[in-house]
Amino acid sequence: MSTSSPGDPAPADGDPAERLAALWDAHAVRVQAYLLRHTDPDTAQDLLSETFLVAWRRLDDVPAEALPWLLVVARNLRYNAARSQARRRLLTTELTRLENAAPSVSGSPESLATERDQLLRGLATLTDREREALLLVAWDGLAPSRAADVAGCTTAAFHVRLHRARRRLAAFVDDDSSALRAVGSSTPATRRSA
């Protein structure tokens, strides 16, 4: 007694392309209907194509009664697609949050590189404790009370470190900017027409 249903193609021992074509003819409409019940039309069409691509790659694994096997493949692909979409939405949300939290960037690449260099050199002038205090708040986004826990000190001591770090960094950047402006202004002036 055969286990295949009337809509199943006869297992072809011959050409794999013919067997896939027979599977498509017999089951594509039913697999697509299943996918349309669970997704939008565009996604259903993509998943239908992927389902039969899996069938092509695993043609020897497709049983004689192919429809249930194809529906399981379609279901698994649908779950994978849903997980990917959820990860994509989460990533987009996180990137949007970071973009909104970051200060807007303006200026030429050269001025941004100069500013970055100034800040890095300024950070290098700080003590380890001051640098850690500043980075815990500015880079890691911790509140001073939480950052004090990480630094292993009281909140009051952390506020003192943070205040000193900010003051020293600001002084360095101001001094360095003044030196850069002085160097920039020492270039020969261009002639002006009257």
Steps between C-alpha positions, in 0.01 A plus 500: 500500500641843403537779756486778244190714461336560162668842467853371562721451196631153444852471637713542195823309486597705199567867454508705827376810316192308385433382855527855635271624224250229592522600869443864404201417281343280767565709813603861433144633524437324833833611649435857387150491653655385829754784490236760407306407814804593709682780315454780253489419124857613426648301786285201407637506146859523625446216746334286234807539281729419795290194587546353155867597501538289816308223325739523206806485724359212701311323223611159623348576843157595363265213585244352264228690685666836450239754612545461877879513457473816287267663755747429781778657293277802428411532871866489604593759240212719620625477860854585387371799304298621800805473726710690247240774477483526880881528520495761221233706682695478826819608325323788327351613831837482672676687218232769505538534878877531468470747216261715704728482804816589308575864438454611145818501299581814310814622341754371259670164544824684573347702783337187644832316489672794669232512769528125558878529526465785752265296716719190489808701595300672773386165638861386505588790731248390763582266786369145474227570755390821328498335159299207638248736661452698182469192278257321734264795472562625145577174318319234701204724583492424872348734754763626747355287783530183288839602367620548860407135567707393199793721603485367855458834675228709658271709285649818647855389418388407150345844447831659600692279253251574226511874565882503491506290184257729321684813611844367395370370166325829422815696589713277276261527208474879541880538517549267205233681296667835574834358383340366182332835430833678553674266258218543250511880526877512441453409135555788259195712444355512154462830321168669511373713218361838591 
